[in-house]
Amino acid sequence: MKLSIERGILLKSLGHIQSVVERRNTIPILSNVLLEAEEGMLTLSATDLDLNISDKVVVEMEENGGITAPAHTLYDIVRKLPEGSQVQLYYNVDSGRLSISAGRSRFTLSCLPREDFPASGEEEFPLNFFIRSEDFKNLIDKTRFAVSTEETRYYLNGIYLHALENEEGDKVLRGVATDGHRLARFDMDCPEGAEDIPGVIIPRKAINELRKLIDTYEGDVEISLSETKIRFKFMDVILFSKLIDGTFPDYSRVIPEGNDRKLEVSCKQLAEAADRVSTISSDKTRSVKLVLSEGHLVLSVHSPEHGEAKEELAVSYSSEEMEIGFNSRYLLDILAQIEGDMVQVMLADATAPTVLMDVTDQGSLYVLMPMRV
């Protein structure tokens, strides 16, 4: 294998690929990126056995071939090469090493044969549809913060994606995430071809990698589903992921319908006040107490170690007085997703789940469990 490529193009592609590779691997080949050069194209691939990603870039070819090289080391080398430089990659079969050169810089890396690299395996994907990248970014951003990191409840370690008819009778594609303390739900118009997709749980790592990949992409993403895997395709990037093999809980039972105490408040003011008063909280939960009365909201924190903090806000609230406590970090995570000026908070009592909604966005809904303060 012998080729030449502009440093910026190679760096961007390696940046996509190497983030899938775990820093510590018991299987050496999984630390490597697969490089396959053929007919003027270089295909780069990486996997952790659950997630597989590949990208293609145009190169100046001299010799076809393929090899695997340490992903993070190769990325760091290319990252530190001079901007705008031309990078030469040459795999010498006799020495078993990959040579990287640019200007006066020379590197050689130990390699492993490409035959050892796990095959991605051709699989049938009977369900296919396209989704605008902007819509998918929204769905991910509005829900992924609530994905659980608790490995014992593995079925909560991802976003539950499914199609259904909403309360108005419209067909929507819905993403849901919960960690048991909070829930995030986001609806978007159902793309053509997605009306009959089964409910699937997309793992947290796949979601995070995909979100990075489509951050600056503005076209459509092709999504394909099989019984056990999901595939995302856009530009020259293909991302495969295993689906979480589990049953997502009936989240609708968590969303209360009888919360009749309505609070409307400036989202920015509430977030800033909650952030300020929680500064003195000494416990890990950063709990904050909200005291509601007509037209007023008082946020307070009492810490035996650090003292007290209190802040008052003018709000729209006309129900009876009540007190309720929240984990301030969870509350701030939700408020960060509210794009409108005002947030609507529907409450029942100090022990019941609370519903938060963006006044200007009917597609998103959040549920937050109270805590004792």
N, C-alpha and C positions, 0 to 999 in steps of 0.2 A: 504494500500500500504506500503510495506516494502522492501527495497532493499539496496544494497551496490555497489558503483562504484568508480573507481580511479579518484581522483580530476582532473587530467589533461584532461581526456576524457570528464568529465562533463563540465569543464570550456570551452573547445573548442566548444562543442555543444551549450552551453548557449550563448557563444559569437556570434555564427551564428544567434541564435534565437532572443536575446534581442534587437539587433539593429533595428529590425523592429518595436518594441514597442515605441510609442511616449511617451515622458517624461510627457506630460500633456494630460490627457484624461477626457472627460466629462462622458464617459461610463466606470465605474470601471473595468469591466471584461477585457477590452482591455489593461489594464495595466499588466495583468497576463499572465504567460506562462502555457500552458496546459501540465500536466505530466500524461502520461498513461503507466502503467507498465503491461506487459503481456508476458508470455512465454519467459522469459529471456531477453526481450528487453524493453527499455524505449523510448517512442516516445515523443518528445518535440515539441510543436506547439505554434505559436504566429501569431496574425493578427492585422491589422489596418482597416479591412473591405475592403480595396482595394488590399492589399498585404497579402498573407498567406504563411508562411514558416513552414516546419516540418523537423525534423531530428531524426534518430534512432541511439541508442547506446546500446551495450551489457552490461548487468548488472548481478549481482548476486542476484537472486530473492528469497524472502521469502514469500511475499504475493502480489498477483495481486491487481490492483486498479488504481484509477486516481483522480486527484485534480488539481486546478489551484492555482498558487502562484505568488506573485509580482515579475515580471521578473527582473527588475533592481536590486532590493534588493537581490534576490537569487543569481544573477550573482556576485554582489559585495561581498557577503558572501563567495562564492566558490573561488573567485579570491584571497581573503585574507587568505584562509586556507593554511596550510603548504604544500609545493610542495611534491608530491609523496604520500600524505596521502590518506587513504581510507575514503570515505564519505558515511555515512549512512543517508538515507532518510526514514522517517516513518510518515505516515499520520494517525493520531488518529481520528477515526470517531466521538467518543464521545466528544472530546474537539474541533473538527473542526480546528485543527492546524497541520501544517507540522513541524516536528522536523528534524533538520539538525545537525549531529554531526560528528566530526573528531578529534581523539586524545582527548584532554581535552576541546575542544571547543563545546559549545552547543548553538543552536539557535532554536527559535520557531517562525513561521510566521503564521499570519492570512490568511485564504484561502477563496476562493469562489468555489462553487460547479462546477464540470466540465459540468454539464447539462446547465449552463448559458453561456458556451463558444460558440461563433458563429460557426455553422457547415460550413465547407468549401464547402459542396455541391458537389455531384458527377456530373460531366459534361462531355459530349462527346467532344473529341478532334479529329476531323476527319483528320487533317493534322499533320503528324509527320515526323521529320527528325533529323539527328544527325550532330553535328558540332564540329570540334576539338576545345578544350578549348583555345588553343593558338591563333587560327584564330578569335575566338569570343572576346578574350581579346583585340586583335589588333583593331577589328571593334569598340569596345566600347571606347578604349583609343583615337583613331583617330578622334572620333566624339563628345563624350559627353561634352567636354569643351564648345561646341557651343550651347548646349541645353539652351533654354530660361528659365528664372526664373520668367517671367512676367505672372502672373496668368490670366490676361485678355485675353491673347492669348494662351489659354490652349492647343491648338492643336500644339503648338511649344514646349511644356513642356516634350518632349521625343525624342527618336531616331526613325526615320521613316525607317522601315525595309521592303524591297521588292525585288522581283526577276525581272530581265529584261535582254534583250540582249544589250551589250554595243556597242560602235561604231565599234569594230572589229567583231561583230557578235557572240561573246562568251556569254554564259549564266552566269550571275553573281548574287551574293547576295549583295545588296547594303544597306549601312546604311547612313542616312543623318540627320544632325542636323543644325538648324539655330536659331538665336535670332533676325534676321533682320539686324544686324550689320556685322555679319560674317557667313559663311557657311562652314561646313566640310562634305566631301563626301568620303566614303571608299568602294572600291569594293573588293570582294574575289570570288574565284571559287564557283559556286553554288553547295551546297551539294545535294546529291541524295535525291529526295523526296521533295525538296524545290522549284522546278521549277515553280510550280503553286500557290505558296502562295499569298494571297492578300496583298496589302500594309497595314501594321499595325504600329501604333505608340505606342512604349513601354515607359511607364512613367519613368521619371527621377529617382524616388526613387527605382523602380524595377531594373533599370540598375545599380545604385550604389550598391545596396545590392548584386546583382548577381556578380558584378565585385569583391567585397570583398570575396565572397564565392569561386570563382574559381581562386583566386590569386595564390595559390600553387597547384592547381589541374591540372593534365596533361592528363586526358583522354578525352572522348567524352561527350558532353552535349546533352541530348535529348530535343528537343524543340517541343512542341505540341501546336496547335492553334485551337481555336473555334472562333465563331463570336465576342465574347466579352472578351475572356481571353487568356492568354498565360501561358504555364507551362514549367518550366525548371526542368529536373531531372538529377542528377549525384550522384554517390555513394549512400548514404542513405538520401540525401537532396532533398526535393521537394519544389519548389518555384512557387506559383501561383500569377498572377497579372491580374487585370483588364486592358484592353487596353484603350487608350484614345479615346473616342467617338468623333471624329472630322475628318475633311479633311485636310491633310497636303497640303500646297500650292505647286503649280507647280514650284519646285525649279530650273528646267532647264532654266526657263526664267531669272533667276538671274545670271547664269553663262555666262559671255560674251565670244564670239567667235572671235571677231575682234581685240583683244588686240595684237598689233604688235610690241610694244616696249619691248624688252627682256632684263632683267637684271639677271645675274648670280653672286652670291656672296656666300662667306663662311657663312654657317648658324650660326656657332658658333660666328664668328666675328660680324655678323649683330645683333645677339641677345645680345651679351655683350655690343656692342656700344649703342643699343637702350635702354638697361637697365641703362647704365651709364648716358646718357644725360637726360633721363626722371626723374632722381633723383631730379632735381630742379624744376620740373613742379609743379605748385601750384594748378592746377585744378584737378577735379576728373578723368577726361578722360586721364590724363597723355599724352597729345598729343605731337607728335614728327613730325618735318618737314623733309622730304627727298628731297634733291636737287641733281638731276642726270645730269651728263655731261659725255662726252666720257671717259671711264676708271675710273671715279670717282663717289663716293657717299658721300655726306655730310649730316650728321644727326645733327639737331639742335633743341634746345628748348629755347624759350624766356619767362621768367617769370617776370612780373612787381615787384613781391615781392622778388624773390630770385636771379635774374640775368639771365645769359645766359650760355648755354653749347653747345659745338660743337665738333663733331668728324668726321674725314675723313677716308674713306675706299677705297682701290683699288678694282675695280670690273670689270666684263666683261659687258660693255654697249657701244653700238655704235650708238644709235638713237639720235634724237635731244634732247636738254636740256629740262628739265621739273622739276616742283616742285609738291609735293603731301604730304598730311598730313595723319597720322594714329593715332588711339588710340594705344599707345605703349603696353598697357596690352593685347589687342586683338592680336596685332602683335606677342608679346612674347608667347602667348598661342599657336599660330599656329607654330611658329618656334620650340617650345618644342616638337612638334610631328614629325618634320623632322629628320629622322634617318641617312640620308646620309650627306656627308660633305658639299654639295652645295645645295642651294635653288634657284629655277628658279622663277622669278617674271615677270608676263606678265602684262604690263600696257597699258592704252589707253590715258587718260588725268587725270587732277586733280580732276575730279568729277565722273569718271566712276569706277565701281567695278574693283578691282585688283585680278588677279588669282595667287596663289602661289602653287608650286608643288615641291615635293621631286624628285630630278634628278634620284635617284636610285630606286624610288618606284612609278610605274605608277598607282598603285591602289588607291592612295590618291590624293585628290585635295581640295584646300581651296580657298574661296573667301572672300575678306575683303573690306568693304566699306570705302572709304576715308572720311576724315573730314577736315573742314576748319581750318587752323592754321595761 
